[in-house]
Each structure stands twice: as structure tokens, then as C-alpha cells.
């Protein structure tokens, strides 16, 4: 078991080894170290903050349970990201299915404590909040990322936002390097076109 420290090519060896032996404090340090990064990965993939938080919680639970299976053949962060990305992908699929099944007509009445009221026709003019969001580059980027198919979204997030190598991304998503590069190129082009359309309207 102690050999794991020699296999992990980063500074997580001691913490992982301690956590594997039941040291909860060591695992809490791991959580503190990576929770922000994993939340970013989960949010970029799902596009929903609340769901991303749940994904990260589930990812750390799964990682804690699976520590005995971690052999240190890749960086611990790569292994943890693979768990997070997989759970985020599953959550995204659930969200997409739910949205399809819960399609709501704009003409449906809104339920309230005092009974149903009819929806007011949506205004064609943007609200002040929408104006602010329209100028918010970060919102634009996330929106464009959210339009990507899940497989392309994951590759873009892991490479351009989290800066994993092609090899690490291939290991995380179980893809060949050529597939990773192809998806990344198409994802970048799609986001570029999306941003052109968005900012062209300003």
C-alpha cells in the first residue's frame, strides 16, 4: 500500500495514503483542496449550480468509498475529476430528460396559494437584469458552453478551463487522443460561432 506514494505523480500521495487508512482529517483536507475545482467542472458541465453542488457531494462520497481502488497510476486529481465528470454527465442527462418531459405552455395558469392565475404575455422588451446579463461576458461564455452536446462540453471544460492534458482527458472520459482533439476543435469552433452571434447583436 505504501508504494502508492511512489506512483502518484503529484503531492497528494501522503494525503491519499492517510485517507485510505481511515484518516478522516486527511480526507477533509483533500475535500478542501479540490472542492472548488470539482464544483467548477460540475457546474460547467451541468449548467445548474444547485445540481453541480449535489454532483460534487456525490463525487467526494464516491471517491471516499473508492479510495481502496485508487492505484496511483494517474494523478489523484485526474481520478477525482473522472468521477465528478461522470456524475455531472449523468445529472445533465437527467436534466435534459426532465426538461423534455416537463415542457410547459406559456398559456398554462400559474398555481398560487389563492388559486390559479393566468400568465401575462411575456414582454418583448428586455428587463434591466437581462440588459446586465446581456453584457456579461462570463454569462455569454457559459451560455455558449451550455449549448454544446455533452461530449463536446466535457472536453472543452477539461482542456480550456481546467487545463488537463490530452492524455489526462482521454483517461478521464475514456477517449482516444484523436477523439479528444477532434471534439475539442469542434467545440471551440461552436463556442466561437456562438459568441460571434451573441456579441454581434450588441
C-alpha positions as CSV (number, residue, x, y, z in Angstrom):
1,X,0.0,0.0,0.0
2,X,2.9,2.4,0.8
3,X,4.0,2.0,-2.8
4,X,1.1,4.2,-3.8
5,X,3.2,7.3,-2.9
6,X,5.8,6.4,-5.5
7,X,3.1,6.0,-8.2
8,X,1.2,9.3,-7.7
9,X,2.9,11.9,-9.8
10,X,1.9,14.8,-7.6
11,X,1.8,15.9,-4.0
12,X,-1.3,14.0,-3.0
13,X,0.4,10.8,-2.1
14,X,0.7,11.3,1.6
15,X,-2.9,12.6,2.0
16,X,-4.3,9.8,-0.2
17,X,-2.4,7.1,1.8
18,X,-3.6,8.5,5.1
19,X,-7.2,8.7,3.8
20,X,-7.0,5.1,2.6
21,X,-6.1,4.0,6.1
22,X,-9.2,5.7,7.6
23,X,-7.8,9.2,8.5
24,X,-10.9,11.4,8.1
25,X,-8.9,14.5,8.7
26,X,-6.7,13.7,5.7
27,X,-9.8,13.2,3.5
28,X,-11.2,16.5,4.7
29,X,-8.0,18.2,3.5
30,X,-8.5,16.6,0.1
31,X,-12.0,17.9,0.0
32,X,-10.9,21.4,0.9
33,X,-8.2,21.2,-1.7
34,X,-10.4,20.1,-4.6
35,X,-14.0,21.1,-3.9
36,X,-13.7,24.4,-5.7
37,X,-12.2,22.9,-8.8
38,X,-14.7,20.0,-8.8
39,X,-17.5,22.4,-8.4
40,X,-16.3,24.4,-11.4
41,X,-16.1,21.2,-13.5
42,X,-19.6,20.1,-12.4
43,X,-21.2,23.5,-13.0
44,X,-19.6,23.9,-16.4
45,X,-21.0,20.5,-17.5
46,X,-24.5,20.7,-15.9
47,X,-25.0,24.5,-16.2
48,X,-27.0,24.4,-12.9
49,X,-25.3,25.5,-9.7
50,X,-27.6,23.6,-7.3
51,X,-27.1,20.4,-9.3
52,X,-23.4,20.9,-9.5
53,X,-23.2,21.2,-5.7
54,X,-25.0,17.8,-5.4
55,X,-22.7,16.3,-8.0
56,X,-19.6,17.4,-6.1
57,X,-21.0,16.0,-2.8
58,X,-21.8,12.7,-4.5
59,X,-18.3,12.7,-6.2
60,X,-16.5,13.0,-2.8
61,X,-18.6,10.3,-1.3
62,X,-17.9,8.0,-4.2
63,X,-14.2,8.9,-4.1
64,X,-14.0,8.2,-0.3
65,X,-15.6,4.8,-0.9
66,X,-13.4,4.0,-3.9
67,X,-10.1,5.1,-2.4
68,X,-9.1,1.4,-2.0
69,X,-9.4,1.0,-5.7
70,X,-7.1,4.0,-6.5
71,X,-3.7,2.7,-7.5
72,X,-1.9,6.0,-8.2
73,X,-1.4,5.2,-11.9
74,X,-2.6,8.7,-12.7
75,X,-2.7,11.9,-10.7
76,X,-5.3,11.8,-7.9
77,X,-6.9,15.0,-9.3
78,X,-7.4,13.2,-12.7
79,X,-9.1,10.2,-11.0
80,X,-11.3,12.5,-8.9
81,X,-12.2,14.6,-12.0
82,X,-13.2,11.5,-13.8
83,X,-15.7,10.6,-11.0
84,X,-17.0,14.2,-11.0
85,X,-17.3,14.4,-14.8
86,X,-19.1,11.1,-15.0
87,X,-21.6,12.1,-12.3
88,X,-22.1,15.5,-13.9
89,X,-22.8,13.9,-17.2
90,X,-25.4,11.6,-15.7
91,X,-27.0,14.6,-14.0
92,X,-27.1,16.5,-17.2
93,X,-28.8,13.7,-19.0
94,X,-31.4,13.6,-16.2
95,X,-31.9,17.4,-16.5
96,X,-32.3,17.2,-20.3
97,X,-34.8,14.4,-19.9
98,X,-36.8,16.2,-17.2
99,X,-37.0,19.4,-19.3
100,X,-38.4,17.4,-22.2
101,X,-41.0,15.7,-20.0
102,X,-41.9,18.9,-18.2
103,X,-42.5,21.1,-21.2
104,X,-44.8,23.9,-20.0
105,X,-47.0,26.0,-22.2
106,X,-46.8,29.8,-21.7
107,X,-50.5,29.8,-21.6
108,X,-50.9,27.4,-18.7
109,X,-52.1,29.1,-15.5
110,X,-49.7,29.6,-12.6
111,X,-50.6,27.8,-9.3
112,X,-50.7,30.1,-6.3
113,X,-52.0,29.9,-2.7
114,X,-55.1,31.8,-3.7
115,X,-55.8,29.7,-6.8
116,X,-54.5,29.7,-10.4
117,X,-53.8,32.9,-12.2
118,X,-53.3,33.3,-15.9
119,X,-49.8,34.0,-17.2
120,X,-49.3,37.5,-18.6
121,X,-47.9,37.6,-22.1
122,X,-44.2,38.0,-22.0
123,X,-42.8,41.4,-22.7
124,X,-40.8,41.8,-25.9
125,X,-38.5,44.3,-24.2
126,X,-35.6,43.1,-22.1
127,X,-35.7,43.8,-18.4
128,X,-32.8,45.7,-16.7
129,X,-31.5,42.4,-15.4
130,X,-31.4,41.0,-18.9
131,X,-29.6,44.0,-20.1
132,X,-26.9,43.5,-17.5
133,X,-26.7,39.8,-18.3
134,X,-26.5,40.5,-22.0
135,X,-23.3,42.5,-21.4
136,X,-21.8,39.9,-19.0
137,X,-19.1,38.0,-20.9
138,X,-19.0,35.2,-18.4
139,X,-22.7,34.6,-18.8
140,X,-22.3,34.6,-22.5
141,X,-19.5,32.1,-22.4
142,X,-21.3,29.7,-20.0
143,X,-24.4,30.0,-22.2
144,X,-22.4,29.0,-25.3
145,X,-20.8,26.1,-23.4
146,X,-24.3,25.0,-22.4
147,X,-25.4,24.8,-26.0
148,X,-22.7,22.2,-26.7
149,X,-23.6,18.5,-26.8
150,X,-22.4,16.9,-23.5
151,X,-19.4,15.0,-25.1
152,X,-18.0,18.2,-26.6
153,X,-18.8,20.3,-23.5
154,X,-16.8,17.9,-21.3
155,X,-13.7,18.0,-23.5
156,X,-13.8,21.8,-23.7
157,X,-14.2,22.3,-19.9
158,X,-11.4,19.9,-19.1
159,X,-9.0,21.3,-21.6
160,X,-9.6,25.0,-21.8
161,X,-11.0,25.7,-18.3
162,X,-9.3,23.1,-16.2
163,X,-6.1,22.7,-18.3
164,X,-5.9,18.9,-18.3
165,X,-3.6,17.4,-20.9
166,X,-5.0,15.5,-23.8
167,X,-3.8,12.3,-22.3
168,X,-5.5,13.1,-19.0
169,X,-8.7,14.0,-20.7
170,X,-8.6,10.7,-22.6
171,X,-8.2,8.9,-19.4
172,X,-11.0,10.8,-17.6
173,X,-13.5,10.3,-20.5
174,X,-12.1,7.0,-21.8
175,X,-11.5,8.5,-25.3
176,X,-8.6,8.2,-27.7
177,X,-6.3,11.3,-28.1
178,X,-7.6,11.8,-31.7
179,X,-11.2,11.8,-30.5
180,X,-10.3,14.3,-27.7
181,X,-8.6,16.7,-30.2
182,X,-11.4,16.4,-32.8
183,X,-14.1,17.1,-30.2
184,X,-12.1,20.0,-28.8
185,X,-11.6,21.6,-32.2
186,X,-15.3,21.3,-33.0
187,X,-16.3,22.6,-29.5
188,X,-14.0,25.6,-29.8
189,X,-15.4,26.4,-33.2
190,X,-19.0,26.1,-32.0
191,X,-18.4,28.4,-29.0
192,X,-16.6,30.9,-31.2
193,X,-19.5,31.0,-33.6
194,X,-21.9,31.3,-30.6
195,X,-20.0,34.2,-29.2
196,X,-19.9,35.9,-32.6
197,X,-23.7,35.7,-32.8
198,X,-24.1,36.9,-29.2
199,X,-21.8,39.9,-29.4
200,X,-22.8,40.7,-33.0
201,X,-26.2,41.8,-31.6
202,X,-24.7,44.3,-29.2
